[in-house]
């Protein structure tokens, strides 16, 4: 008899970090296991090609607009968690819409949210009033023994978890990224067990989500398995020839913020032209940048990783192992890594590369609630600054000085980078994916 496991893949990082890694590979070592992967319907052919195996089935799901239920409970879930990130988001919303009543009411919910039982009530009501699910027929079709919701804050994963609860199927959820717990609100449908990458996020789950430690499993960061295991790479000369840059010139890796968050990426890149370096610019996988008047010259290699399915649609791309190899090589040969507080800092720390986080407004100083400065105060970042794992710049002059400091002494902040990497990765043994697989199998039996 086959034991069926459902796995969701509605975020582009899941295919790369979970499905292509050791999680699925180890699950399939069990001959009595079959896996059903749920993905957006317009990616069905791609998933069938990428994950072609007799024990893997692909089901494409139509991505629909939020229902009234999603909008209501999404608002409530973001309002009952008191973190600096969500406080900033509430102020951003008020700044844009100038609606005082929802703004004031959200603070009222924050106060009520401090009462432990309220989160239970909200989750109970959310589950009770959740509409008929598009997943129900799949539960009847495959009769799964376990589901793995890889992003507990994704709308379709929430629907998936609610449907599984009604069906009486054991539910494992996962926190996908380091900013989710403090930036996405309440986990609306609590899984039976929750997988987190490290002890920091475990503490956040206990504090903000009121989930006891016995329901939380620390696996390590699965995407780091790739970096630990894949140490072979093309030579510097071959790589730089491939991307059209000079192997003998100082190279700055730049990860722009993207136009969803920052309007001035192009302005900053134009200013970087004036420095005596060359640049590898890796665009956000699921965003574009505002180029403004920036016209790339021969000192720029600009890459937009991933495969696109719908131009202009956020979160539509898919990342592959070839994207991982490219990123690893780019970081390995970079002299300094410049980003805006993204997870690129974790990969850069793995290669012990000097890191600069830029929180300045490239053209002019904006009001705080519009400014890049506000990202410095996000909850998942402001607890890390005391590690001294990077330089932080607020303007272009500081940025130039910090690049120069790191080029003169790349060992600056080495200990901070090491501490930062250890805390974020959870484990660095290349077995995080295998741990997740073992955890799922243990709950399958």
C-alpha positions in Angstrom: 0.0 0.0 0.0 1.3 3.4 -1.0 1.7 6.2 1.6 0.8 9.5 0.0 2.4 12.8 1.0 1.1 16.1 -0.3 3.7 18.9 -0.8 2.8 22.5 -1.8 5.1 24.6 -4.0 3.5 28.0 -4.5 6.6 30.1 -3.9 9.6 30.0 -6.3 12.1 29.1 -3.7 10.4 25.8 -2.9 11.2 24.1 -6.1 14.9 25.0 -5.7 15.3 24.4 -1.9 12.8 21.5 -1.2 11.8 19.7 -4.3 15.2 19.7 -6.0 17.1 19.0 -2.8 17.4 16.1 -0.4 13.9 16.4 1.0 12.2 14.7 -2.0 15.2 12.6 -2.8 15.2 11.0 0.6 11.4 10.6 0.7 11.5 8.6 -2.6 14.0 6.2 -1.2 11.0 4.6 0.5 9.3 2.4 -2.1 6.0 2.8 -0.4 5.9 6.6 -0.7 4.3 8.6 -3.4 4.4 12.4 -3.5 1.8 14.7 -5.0 3.2 18.2 -5.6 0.8 21.1 -5.9 1.9 24.1 -8.0 0.3 27.0 -9.9 -1.6 25.6 -12.9 0.5 27.6 -15.4 3.6 25.9 -14.2 2.3 22.3 -14.5 4.3 21.3 -17.6 7.5 22.7 -16.1 7.0 20.8 -12.9 6.2 17.6 -14.7 9.4 17.9 -16.7 11.6 18.9 -13.8 10.3 16.3 -11.3 9.6 13.3 -13.6 9.4 10.2 -11.4 7.0 7.3 -11.3 6.1 8.1 -7.7 5.7 11.9 -8.2 2.4 13.3 -9.4 1.9 17.0 -10.3 -1.4 18.8 -9.8 -1.8 22.4 -11.1 -3.9 24.7 -9.0 -5.6 27.9 -10.3 -4.3 30.9 -8.4 -7.4 33.0 -7.6 -8.0 36.4 -6.2 -8.3 36.7 -2.4 -11.8 36.0 -1.1 -13.6 38.1 1.5 -12.5 35.5 4.0 -8.8 35.9 3.1 -9.0 39.7 3.2 -10.8 39.8 6.6 -8.6 37.2 8.4 -5.5 38.4 6.7 -6.1 41.9 8.1 -6.9 40.4 11.6 -3.8 38.2 11.5 -1.5 41.1 10.7 -3.1 43.2 13.4 -2.8 40.9 16.4 1.0 40.5 16.2 3.1 43.3 17.8 6.4 43.5 16.0 8.3 46.5 14.8 8.0 45.2 11.2 4.2 45.1 11.4 4.1 48.5 13.2 6.0 50.0 10.3 3.7 48.3 7.8 0.6 49.7 9.5 2.1 53.2 9.3 3.0 52.7 5.7 -0.7 51.7 5.0 -2.0 54.8 6.8 0.5 57.0 5.0 -0.8 55.7 1.6 -4.5 55.5 2.3 -5.0 58.1 5.1 -7.8 55.9 6.7 -7.8 56.6 10.4 -10.4 54.0 11.6 -8.6 50.8 10.2 -5.3 52.2 11.6 -6.7 52.8 15.1 -8.6 49.5 15.1 -5.4 47.6 14.2 -3.8 49.0 17.4 -6.8 47.9 19.4 -6.3 44.4 18.0 -2.6 44.5 18.9 -3.6 45.1 22.5 -6.1 42.3 22.5 -3.6 40.1 20.8 -1.5 40.0 23.9 -4.2 37.8 25.4 -3.2 34.2 24.7 -6.7 32.9 24.1 -7.5 35.5 21.4 -5.1 33.9 18.9 -6.8 30.5 19.6 -10.2 32.1 19.0 -9.1 33.8 15.7 -7.7 30.5 14.4 -10.9 28.7 15.4 -13.1 31.2 13.7 -10.8 31.2 10.6 -11.1 27.4 10.3 -14.8 27.4 11.1 -15.7 30.0 8.4 -13.2 28.9 5.7 -15.1 28.3 2.5 -15.2 25.1 0.5 -11.7 24.3 -0.6 -10.5 23.7 -4.2 -8.2 21.0 -2.6 -11.1 18.8 -1.3 -11.3 16.6 -4.4 -7.6 15.9 -4.3 -7.9 14.6 -0.7 -10.6 12.2 -2.0 -8.6 11.3 -5.0 -5.3 10.5 -3.3 -6.2 9.8 0.3 -3.0 11.3 1.7 -1.5 10.3 5.1 0.4 13.5 5.6 0.6 17.0 4.1 3.6 19.3 4.0 2.7 23.0 3.6 6.0 24.6 2.7 4.9 28.2 3.4 2.4 28.6 6.2 1.7 32.2 5.3 0.8 31.6 1.6 -2.9 31.9 0.9 -3.1 28.6 -0.9 -1.1 26.9 1.8 -3.6 28.3 4.4 -6.5 26.9 2.4 -4.6 23.6 2.1 -4.0 23.3 5.9 -7.7 24.1 6.6 -8.8 21.4 4.2 -6.4 18.9 5.7 -7.7 19.6 9.1 -11.3 19.0 8.0 -10.1 15.7 6.4 -8.3 14.6 9.6 -4.9 14.4 7.8 -1.7 15.1 9.8 -0.3 18.5 8.9 3.3 19.7 8.8 4.0 23.3 8.0 7.2 25.2 7.4 8.3 28.8 7.9 9.8 29.7 4.6 11.9 32.8 5.3 13.6 34.7 8.1 11.2 37.6 8.0 7.9 35.7 7.9 7.1 35.3 11.6 7.6 39.0 12.5 6.4 40.3 9.1 3.4 38.3 8.0 1.2 38.2 11.1 -0.5 35.3 12.8 -0.1 31.8 11.5 -3.8 31.5 10.6 -4.2 27.7 10.5 -1.8 26.1 12.9 -0.3 22.9 11.6 0.2 19.8 13.9 4.0 20.4 13.7 6.0 23.3 12.4 9.4 23.2 10.8 11.7 26.2 11.3 15.3 26.6 10.1 17.0 27.9 13.3 16.7 28.7 17.0 16.0 32.4 16.3 12.8 31.6 14.4 11.8 29.0 17.0 11.9 31.7 19.7 9.9 34.0 17.5 7.3 31.4 16.9 7.0 30.8 20.7 6.8 34.5 21.4 4.6 35.8 18.6 2.5 32.8 17.6 1.9 31.2 21.1 3.0 27.8 19.8 4.7 25.6 22.5 8.2 24.3 21.8 7.1 20.7 21.6 5.3 21.5 18.3 8.4 23.1 16.7 11.2 21.3 14.9 14.5 22.9 14.0 15.8 21.5 10.7 18.5 23.9 9.6 18.3 26.0 6.4 17.8 23.6 3.5 19.2 25.9 0.8 22.5 25.9 2.6 22.9 22.2 1.8 23.7 23.1 -1.7 26.6 25.4 -0.7 28.1 22.8 1.7 28.0 20.0 -0.9 28.9 21.8 -4.1 32.5 23.0 -3.8 33.7 22.5 -7.4 33.4 25.5 -9.7 34.8 26.8 -12.9 38.0 28.8 -12.7 38.0 32.6 -12.2 39.2 33.2 -15.7 36.6 31.0 -17.4 33.8 32.4 -15.2 34.6 36.1 -15.9 35.1 35.4 -19.6 31.6 33.8 -19.6 30.0 36.9 -18.0 32.1 39.4 -20.0 34.0 41.0 -17.1 37.7 41.3 -16.2 39.0 38.6 -14.0 41.8 40.9 -12.7 39.4 43.7 -11.6 37.8 44.3 -8.2 34.2 42.9 -8.4 31.3 44.1 -6.3 28.2 41.8 -6.2 25.0 43.9 -6.0 21.6 42.6 -5.1 19.1 45.4 -5.8 16.0 45.8 -3.6 13.5 45.8 -6.5 10.8 48.2 -7.5 8.2 46.8 -5.0 10.3 48.3 -2.2 12.7 50.9 -3.8 12.3 53.3 -6.7 16.0 54.3 -6.9 17.9 51.1 -7.8 18.8 52.6 -11.1 20.0 55.8 -9.6 22.4 53.9 -7.2 23.7 51.7 -10.0 24.4 54.9 -12.1 26.4 56.3 -9.2 28.4 53.1 -8.8 29.6 53.7 -12.4 31.8 56.4 -11.0 33.8 54.0 -8.8 36.8 52.1 -10.2 35.2 48.6 -9.9 33.1 46.2 -12.0 29.7 44.8 -10.9 27.7 41.6 -10.9 24.1 42.7 -10.5 21.6 40.0 -9.6 18.1 41.2 -9.9 15.5 40.0 -7.4 14.2 36.7 -8.8 10.5 37.8 -8.6 10.8 41.5 -9.2 12.3 44.1 -11.5 14.1 47.3 -10.8 13.5 50.9 -11.8 16.4 51.6 -14.2 15.6 55.4 -14.4 18.4 56.9 -16.4 20.8 54.0 -15.8 22.2 52.4 -18.9 24.5 49.4 -18.2 28.0 49.7 -19.4 30.7 47.1 -20.0 31.5 47.0 -16.3 28.1 45.6 -15.4 26.9 42.0 -15.7 23.2 42.0 -15.0 21.4 38.8 -14.4 17.7 38.0 -13.8 17.7 34.5 -12.3 14.9 32.0 -12.8 12.5 31.0 -15.5 9.6 33.3 -16.2 6.1 32.2 -16.9 4.1 35.4 -16.8 5.8 38.7 -17.4 5.0 41.4 -14.8 3.4 38.9 -12.4 5.1 38.8 -8.9 6.2 35.5 -7.7 5.8 33.8 -11.1 9.4 32.7 -11.7 11.0 29.4 -10.8 14.6 29.0 -9.6 16.6 25.9 -10.6 19.9 24.3 -9.5 21.6 26.1 -12.3 20.6 29.4 -10.7 22.1 28.1 -7.4 25.4 27.2 -9.2 25.5 30.7 -10.8 24.8 32.5 -7.5 27.5 30.4 -5.7 30.1 31.2 -8.3 29.2 34.9 -8.4 29.5 35.2 -4.6 32.7 33.1 -4.4 34.5 35.4 -6.8 33.1 38.7 -5.5 35.2 41.0 -3.4 32.3 42.7 -1.6 28.6 41.9 -1.4 26.2 44.9 -1.4 22.5 44.3 -0.6 19.5 45.8 1.2 19.1 43.4 4.1 18.2 40.4 2.0 19.0 36.7 2.6 21.9 37.2 0.2 23.8 38.2 3.3 23.5 34.6 4.6 25.0 33.1 1.4 27.7 35.8 1.3 28.6 34.9 4.9 29.0 31.3 3.9 31.8 32.4 1.6 33.1 34.8 4.2 32.6 37.8 1.9 32.5 41.3 3.3 28.9 42.5 3.4 27.4 46.0 3.1 23.7 46.6 3.8 22.5 49.9 2.2 19.6 51.7 3.9 20.0 55.0 2.2 17.8 56.9 -0.2 19.8 57.2 -3.4 18.5 60.6 -4.7 17.2 62.5 -1.6 16.3 61.9 2.0 12.7 60.9 2.2 10.3 60.9 5.2 11.1 57.9 7.4 7.9 55.9 6.4 8.9 56.2 2.7 12.6 55.9 3.2 14.9 52.9 2.8 15.9 53.7 6.4 12.8 52.0 7.8 14.0 48.6 6.6 16.9 48.8 9.1 14.3 48.6 11.9 12.5 45.5 10.7 12.2 43.0 13.5 14.2 40.1 11.9 17.1 42.5 11.2 17.3 44.8 14.2 18.2 41.9 16.5 21.2 41.0 14.3 23.0 44.3 14.1 24.9 43.8 17.4 26.7 40.8 15.7 28.7 43.3 13.6 28.5 40.9 10.6 28.3 43.8 8.1 28.7 47.5 7.4 25.6 49.6 7.3 25.5 52.6 5.1 22.9 55.4 4.9 24.3 57.4 2.0 26.6 57.0 -1.0 29.6 58.6 0.6 29.5 56.1 3.5 29.1 53.3 1.0 32.3 54.3 -0.9 34.3 54.5 2.3 33.0 51.1 3.5 33.9 49.4 0.2 37.4 50.8 0.5 37.7 49.6 4.1 36.8 46.1 3.2 39.0 46.0 0.1 42.0 47.1 2.3 41.1 44.5 4.9 38.7 41.7 3.9 39.0 40.2 7.4 37.1 43.0 9.0 34.0 41.7 10.7 35.0 38.1 10.0 33.9 36.9 13.5 30.6 38.7 13.1 30.0 37.0 9.8 30.8 33.6 11.3 28.4 34.2 14.2 25.7 35.5 11.9 26.0 32.4 9.6 25.9 30.0 12.5 22.7 31.6 13.9 20.9 31.8 10.6 21.9 28.4 9.0 21.0 26.4 12.1 23.3 23.6 10.9 26.1 23.6 8.3 26.4 19.9 7.8 24.6 19.6 4.5 21.8 17.5 6.0 19.0 20.0 6.6 17.0 18.6 3.7 17.5 15.0 4.9 16.4 16.1 8.4 13.2 17.4 7.0 12.6 14.2 5.1 13.3 12.1 8.2 10.9 14.2 10.2 8.1 13.7 7.6 8.7 10.0 7.4 8.7 9.7 11.2 5.2 11.2 11.2 4.1 9.1 8.3 4.6 5.8 10.2 
